[in-house]
Amino acid sequence: MLRRAFGKIGLEPRLYSVCDGAEAIDYLAGKGRFADRREFPLPDLMLLDLKMPRRDGFDVLTWIRTQPAFRALRVIVLTGYPDSHAIEQAYELGAASFLQKPVDFVEFPHLIQSMQHFCISAPAAVASAVSPSAARAN
């Protein structure tokens, strides 16, 4: 779904997605199947879902901010159910932005356009840690 939304507004970044929080950390750490950085480059921007199996988005964000190599990584937190506590916690953990996921595809291009001020461009690598259902939609 994200891939289609980027394409709809004329952007074609390299998107890499994982199915859960543990895989997101493995991807960033270059562990296991993610060891080849030519195949799995480090992202310039990370779109992070809060509701993921195994390790949630808060766990992933906490891990990112404890790694010196990723302190400058821009992380945009996406969630379907924002609440003031979650927003505050995401910012305290170092999120660059917090956005609510649209309910349907028609709104996804608008979400992508609202992220453009974070320097998304066609050649940028974007890692997307998404829930399994969203990953299947890509």
C-alpha positions in Angstrom: 0.0 0.0 0.0 2.8 2.4 0.8 4.6 1.6 -2.5 1.4 2.5 -4.4 0.9 5.7 -2.4 4.4 6.9 -3.1 3.9 6.1 -6.8 0.6 7.9 -7.0 2.3 11.2 -6.1 5.3 10.5 -8.4 7.9 9.3 -5.8 9.7 6.0 -6.2 11.9 5.6 -3.1 13.5 2.2 -2.4 11.2 0.7 0.2 12.2 -2.1 2.5 9.7 -3.6 4.8 9.8 -6.1 7.7 6.9 -7.9 9.4 7.6 -7.2 13.1 9.7 -5.2 15.6 12.3 -7.9 16.0 12.9 -8.0 12.3 13.2 -4.2 12.2 16.0 -4.3 14.7 17.7 -7.2 12.9 17.4 -5.2 9.6 19.1 -2.1 11.2 21.7 -4.2 12.9 22.5 -6.1 9.7 21.8 -9.5 11.4 21.0 -12.8 9.7 19.4 -12.4 6.3 19.9 -8.6 6.4 23.7 -8.7 6.6 24.3 -7.8 3.0 24.1 -4.0 2.9 24.0 -3.9 -0.9 20.8 -5.8 -0.7 19.5 -4.2 2.5 21.0 -0.7 2.8 20.6 1.5 5.8 17.6 3.8 5.6 17.6 7.5 5.4 14.2 7.6 6.9 12.2 5.0 8.9 8.4 4.7 9.0 7.6 2.8 12.2 4.3 1.3 13.2 3.6 1.2 16.9 1.5 -1.9 16.8 3.8 -4.8 15.7 4.2 -8.4 16.9 7.2 -9.6 18.9 8.5 -6.1 19.7 6.4 -3.0 19.4 7.3 0.3 17.9 8.3 1.8 21.2 10.8 -1.1 21.8 12.3 -0.5 18.3 12.5 3.3 18.8 14.2 2.8 22.2 16.7 0.4 20.6 17.4 2.8 17.8 18.2 5.7 20.2 20.6 3.5 22.2 22.7 2.8 19.1 25.2 5.5 18.3 25.1 4.7 14.6 21.4 5.5 14.5 21.0 8.5 16.7 20.5 10.7 13.6 18.1 8.3 11.9 14.8 10.1 11.2 11.9 8.0 12.4 8.3 8.8 11.6 5.9 6.9 13.8 2.7 5.7 12.2 -0.3 4.4 14.1 -3.9 3.8 13.5 -4.9 4.7 17.0 -3.1 7.8 18.3 -3.5 9.0 21.8 -1.8 11.8 23.7 0.2 9.4 25.8 1.5 7.5 22.8 2.4 10.7 21.0 4.2 12.1 24.0 6.1 8.8 24.5 7.1 8.6 20.8 8.6 12.1 20.9 10.3 11.5 24.2 12.0 8.4 22.6 13.2 10.5 19.7 10.6 10.3 16.9 10.9 13.0 14.3 7.1 13.0 13.7 4.0 11.1 14.7 1.3 10.5 12.1 -2.0 8.7 12.0 -2.3 6.0 9.4 -5.2 6.6 7.0 -8.2 4.2 7.1 -8.3 3.7 3.3 -5.9 4.0 0.4 -7.3 7.2 -0.9 -5.8 9.0 2.0 -2.3 7.4 1.8 -1.0 9.8 -0.9 -1.9 12.7 1.4 0.0 11.1 4.2 3.0 10.7 2.0 2.8 14.3 0.8 2.7 15.5 4.5 6.0 13.6 5.0 7.8 15.4 2.1 9.2 18.0 4.4 11.4 15.2 5.9 13.3 15.2 2.6 11.8 12.1 1.0 13.2 11.8 -2.5 13.2 9.2 -5.2 16.7 7.8 -4.5 16.3 7.7 -0.7 16.1 4.4 1.0 13.1 4.1 3.3 12.8 1.3 5.8 9.3 0.5 6.8 8.6 -1.5 9.9 5.0 -2.5 9.4 2.5 -4.9 10.7 2.2 -8.2 8.8 -1.2 -7.2 7.3 0.2 -3.9 6.0 3.2 -5.7 4.6 1.0 -8.1 2.6 -0.8 -5.0 1.1 2.5 -3.8 -0.4 
